[in-house]
Amino acid sequence: MADANKLVDQLVDYAMACDLIAPEDRVWALNSVLDVLKLDSHVGGRSVECFENNDDVRAPGHLSSILDALMDDAHERGVLEHDSIVYRDLFDTALMGRLTPAPREVRAKFVELAASDPLAATDWYYQLAQDTNYMRRERMVKDMRWQAETDYGTLDVTVNLSKPEKDPKAIAAARNLPASGYPQCLLCVENEGYAGRVNHPARQNHRVVPVTINDSPWYLQYSPYVYYNEHCIVFNQEHTPMKIDRACFAKLLDFVGQFPHYFVGSNADLPIVGGSILAHDHFQGGHFEFAMERAQVERAVEFAGFADVSAGIVKWPMAVIRLSSEDPERLVELADRILGAWRGYTDEDAFIFAETDGEPHNTITPIARRRGDAFELDLVLRNNITTEEHPMGVYHPHAELHHIKKENIGLIEVMGLAVLPARLKEELAAVGAHLGAGEDLRADPLTEAHADWAEGFADRVTPENADAIVAEETGKVFAQVLEHAGVYGRDEEGQAAFLRFIESVH
């Protein structure tokens, strides 16, 4: 019990050091934590170690070490029934929920800051999301990240390891749960403060902040699985399906008008080329410069009636039209015209079909940002048609690249950040080890699927450079992935077809 007493003190002192609670809240907060732990007494006192250096308090592993020790104790006492990742996440979120400021306090602080300094508002809110353990620092640092030089500039690559693996016990328990329609999805505002269950994450430490976009109520939150700096989600207050339309363009530009240090974009609104949650209208944004933002316009184009809007084709593996103007209304007008033309556009010679058997195929992935006084809108043309040869999509990573990337190409990948599956951590390490040792890749189940690819650059590999070469070549595969996802090839024929579409826009 003595250890538990000390840990409870440390947890409450952590909350005070991070300004989650005020000094006068300490006794209330301590008793709230005791309630979750099912402890009916406490012997201890304030420790001062947390107040000496707030940087140390916020170091990855500091908070998690306290929570882990408390959960170990709770499991030994039978309070935490199952000692597995899903159940531990439910339990430590309940603990942190008792130390997280009330929604009214969070929203009032954010609105106050945003009124005069949007950057200060998002800085404060991002720090809060980490301090409350909604974004888990100790998991964020596990992700593998590197950059790769390609014909399209420096691409970013990540193997995301912050999302916990599936829990067999939780999967089994979830089968026996009755269907629940609450919250309707992972984005709904009803997640704020929700205790969770084995098939839905706990959110007692989750706080959302209000933003008004195009005169309608939306919310801002951060993603708990951070793919890039300040990875945020902007979502509609209403649980309404995603739709790329004129209003969508206006909302994106309105958001960057309010938060000019952030980009914001939307996944497309069709399966295969769209996001994982199409049922709830939302955008993704953040404070990060993607490779596509750095890419230059390689060919200027003009649209009739829009001489005041700068437009061009971006040097990028996917088909990107960039529009720029200091007047966001003009961008909305032109983007809507391009979207309308693309929705109904067919070019059989280029294998572009607006629809087959009544199923629509053409849509757009839009991304908005500010460049000084100008508003910039990138429109990425997408098509989700499938064939017998490419059942997962013609404009989708083809089968020969599935050993690296098989999943859909969404907004984040479109902009030049590869989000690769966790399996690659072990597999790519094994590829490098076998190549460095001159061993047969086909003899190891971990590397067999990578053999054809890796043998193509094996003659460049030494034991000293193996990992660096494998990382470099993985980045090149991602560039190919984006080329496959592009509706127009980068060759002369493909670019001529791209121009045919642009010329069709009236």
Buried (B, 14 or more C-beta within 10 A) or exposed (E): EEEBBBBBBBBBBBBBBBEBBEEEBBEEBBBBBBEBBEBEEBEBEBEEEBEEEEEEBBBBEBBBEBBBBBBBBBBEEEBBEBBBBBBBBBBBBBBBBBBBBEBEEBBEBBEEBBEEEBBEBBBBBBBBBBBBBBBBBBBBEBBBEBBBEBEBBEBBBBBBBBEBEEBEBBEEBBEEEEEEEEBEBBBBBEBBBBEBBBEBBBBBBBBBBBBEBEEBEBBBBBBBBBBBEBBBBBBBBEBEEBEBBBBBBBBBBBBBEEBBBBBBBBBBBBEBBBBEBBEBBBBBBBBBBBBBBEBEBEEEBEBEEBEEBBBBBBBBBBBBBBBBBEEBEBBBBBBBBBBBBBBEBEBEEBBBBBEEEEEBBBBBBBBBBBEEEBBBBBBBBBBBBBEEEBEBBBBBBBEEBBBBBEBBBBBBBBBBBBBBEBEBBEBBBBBBBBBBEEEEBBEBEBBBBBBEBBEEBBEEBEEEBBBEBBBBBBBBBBBBBBBBBBBBBBEEEBBEBBBBBBEEBE
